């Protein structure tokens, strides 16, 4: 997914370094949602508020949880051979580790 930026959201890295406090204030005050720090005419970093970062992390964690739940349901709903293959692997691995000790 390609993210687009307004001219106001694109900040050269040297300007960002010089006016750090002002740019952070723009984020905190909601003047802009994000700032893309540009180096050599290419966006290299994005600055967002803490609340936006936390929201994104929560969504990522939820997506991971849903993926894990889907995997569990698939295994429980009839893909027993996958479970038994893993159990066989785990037993072999455990035995191999005991021999190594």
Secondary structure by P-SEA (a helix, b strand, c coil): cbbbbcccccccaaaaaaaaaaaaaaaaaccccbbbbbcccccccccccaaaaaaaaaaaaaaaaaaaaaaaaaaaacaaaaaaaaaaaaaaaaaaaaaac
